């Protein structure tokens, strides 16, 4: 079970811009991260305030929503919301 306060569910999303990281495709739009992963895993997300949250994601499509605008670091890559 996740300690994250953010909504996290399966999704259908056709994003224009995306980042590929270690068998994951991450797309952001309007305060939402869309993460498509080939495997179930736990990822680290560094929030703009410097806090790091470990987030479990499922194989397939996932959503993390209710995020503030800013620069996030996911698995060492910058993602801009």
C-alpha positions in Angstrom: 0.0 0.0 0.0 1.3 3.4 -0.9 1.9 6.3 1.4 1.3 8.8 -1.4 -1.7 11.1 -1.1 -2.1 11.2 -4.9 -4.7 9.5 -7.0 -3.2 6.5 -8.9 -5.1 4.4 -11.3 -5.1 2.7 -14.7 -5.5 5.1 -17.7 -5.9 5.4 -21.4 -3.9 8.4 -22.6 -2.3 9.4 -25.9 0.3 12.0 -24.9 2.2 14.1 -27.4 5.4 14.5 -25.3 6.9 11.7 -23.3 10.0 10.5 -21.6 11.3 6.9 -21.7 13.0 5.7 -18.5 14.0 2.1 -17.8 11.1 0.4 -19.7 8.6 3.1 -18.6 7.0 5.9 -20.7 6.1 9.0 -18.7 3.8 11.7 -20.1 2.6 14.8 -18.2 -0.4 17.0 -18.7 -2.4 19.4 -16.5 -0.9 18.3 -13.2 -1.1 14.6 -14.1 1.6 12.0 -14.6 0.8 9.2 -17.0 3.1 6.2 -16.5 3.2 3.2 -18.7 5.4 0.5 -17.3 6.4 -2.9 -18.6 6.8 -4.2 -15.1 5.4 -3.8 -11.6 7.8 -1.7 -9.6 8.4 1.0 -7.0 9.7 4.3 -8.3 11.1 7.4 -6.5 9.5 10.7 -7.2 11.3 13.9 -5.9 8.8 16.7 -5.6 9.6 20.4 -6.2 9.9 21.0 -2.5 12.6 18.3 -2.3 10.6 15.6 -0.6 11.1 12.1 -2.1 8.1 9.7 -2.2 8.4 6.0 -3.1 5.4 5.1 -5.3 4.3 1.6 -6.3 3.2 1.3 -9.9 1.6 -1.6 -11.7 2.6 -3.1 -15.0 0.6 -1.3 -17.7 -1.0 2.1 -17.4 -0.9 4.2 -14.3 -1.9 7.8 -13.3 -0.6 10.0 -10.5 -2.8 13.1 -10.3 -3.4 16.2 -8.1 0.2 17.3 -8.5 1.3 20.9 -8.3 3.0 22.6 -11.3 6.7 22.3 -11.1 9.7 20.1 -11.9 9.7 16.5 -10.6 12.5 14.1 -10.7 11.5 10.5 -11.5 14.2 7.8 -11.5 16.8 10.6 -12.1 15.0 12.3 -15.0 13.3 15.7 -14.9 9.6 15.8 -15.7 7.9 19.2 -16.0 4.2 19.6 -15.0 
